[in-house]
Amino acid sequence: MSYLNETDQLLSLQCKATTVDEFLDINNITTALKIRSVYQLKHLNQQLQSSKANKDEKMNDIFALDTDKTSKLHIEYMII
């Protein structure tokens, strides 16, 4: 989970892969999964911070699907 401490660095990366083999490289795949996860987490955090709803409404109603998606993306990265 240390990748969560590298959010800004990860979000500034650009993919340099140009061939099929480079796209299939496990390091590129791992980096892409990290970036996807931290992007979604940052997006969710911004939404939660800007919402005026109470905590229960945010977590159980308004942003429940976004929270679920964020969790799934994190798990997908962790199982690689």
PyMOL commands that set and color helices and strands:
alter all, ss='L'
color gray80, all
select helices_A, chain A and resi 2-11+20-24+26-50+55-62+64-79
alter helices_A, ss='H'
color red, helices_A
deselect
rebuild
show_as cartoon
